[in-house]
Amino acid sequence: MNRHFFLIILILFAVLGLVSCSSDRINQVVSKSTVEDKISEQEGRLSRDDAEVLIYEQLTSEEQKTYTVDFVKEEQSFYYIRVYDGQQHVIKKFTVNSETEEVKQVD
């Protein structure tokens, strides 16, 4: 009887230990910042994700529901971002300067 009691207590502590360790790992995985975000922040410039958010915030609420904002490429200090619909038809194109956060719509 004592042997079973101690075995149950041991299993309980083992399970609690695993659960507490796994919750730390989940918090690390769920973190919204990426490695690129952290590097960009250290360099004092805008990340690709932040550039997409800048474009997304310029869209109307109806456009935000309908369209997708996506990073295309990076050249020097400029990010090229596109806005497209569900059929992959490009609606708008933008450049974002990663150093000054200046946004320009490209034709």
C-alpha positions in Angstrom: 0.0 0.0 0.0 2.8 2.5 0.9 4.7 1.4 -2.2 1.7 2.3 -4.4 1.1 5.6 -2.6 4.8 6.7 -3.1 4.6 5.6 -6.8 1.5 7.7 -7.4 3.2 10.7 -5.7 6.3 10.2 -7.8 4.2 10.1 -11.0 2.3 13.2 -10.0 5.5 15.2 -9.5 6.9 14.0 -12.8 3.8 15.0 -14.7 3.7 18.4 -13.0 7.3 18.9 -13.8 6.7 18.1 -17.5 3.7 20.4 -17.7 5.5 23.4 -16.1 8.5 22.9 -18.5 6.2 22.6 -21.6 4.4 25.8 -20.7 7.7 27.8 -20.9 8.3 26.3 -24.3 4.8 27.2 -25.5 5.4 30.8 -24.5 8.6 30.9 -26.5 6.9 29.5 -29.6 3.8 31.8 -29.3 6.0 34.9 -29.2 5.0 37.2 -32.0 8.4 38.6 -32.7 10.6 36.8 -35.2 14.4 36.6 -35.4 14.3 39.1 -38.2 12.2 41.5 -36.1 14.8 41.3 -33.3 17.7 41.9 -35.7 15.8 44.9 -37.3 15.1 46.4 -33.9 18.8 46.1 -32.9 19.8 47.8 -36.2 17.2 50.6 -35.6 15.2 49.9 -38.8 11.8 48.6 -39.7 11.2 44.8 -40.1 9.4 43.2 -43.0 6.5 42.3 -40.7 6.3 45.9 -39.4 6.3 47.2 -43.0 3.4 44.9 -43.8 1.5 46.2 -40.8 2.1 49.8 -42.0 0.5 49.0 -45.3 -2.4 47.1 -43.7 -3.2 50.0 -41.4 -3.5 52.3 -44.5 -6.2 50.1 -46.0 -9.9 50.8 -45.3 -11.7 48.4 -43.0 -13.5 46.8 -46.0 -10.1 46.4 -47.8 -8.6 44.8 -44.6 -11.4 42.2 -44.6 -11.0 41.5 -48.4 -7.3 41.8 -49.3 -4.1 40.3 -48.2 -0.8 42.2 -47.6 2.4 40.4 -48.5 6.1 41.1 -48.6 7.6 40.6 -52.1 11.3 41.6 -51.9 13.9 43.8 -50.4 16.3 46.0 -52.3 18.7 48.2 -50.3 16.6 49.9 -47.6 13.3 49.4 -49.4 10.7 46.7 -48.9 8.3 46.0 -51.7 4.9 45.1 -50.5 1.8 44.0 -52.5 -1.9 44.0 -51.7 -3.9 41.3 -53.5 -7.3 39.6 -53.5 -8.3 36.0 -53.0 -7.5 35.2 -56.7 -3.9 36.5 -56.4 -4.7 39.6 -58.5 -2.5 42.4 -57.3 -4.6 45.4 -56.3 -1.9 47.8 -55.0 1.9 47.9 -54.7 3.9 49.8 -52.2 7.5 50.5 -51.2 8.4 51.1 -47.6 11.7 52.6 -46.6 13.0 50.5 -43.7 15.0 53.4 -42.3 12.5 56.3 -42.5 9.2 54.3 -42.5 8.2 56.3 -45.6 5.5 54.6 -47.6 4.9 55.2 -51.3 2.3 53.6 -53.6 3.9 52.3 -56.8 1.9 52.2 -60.1 
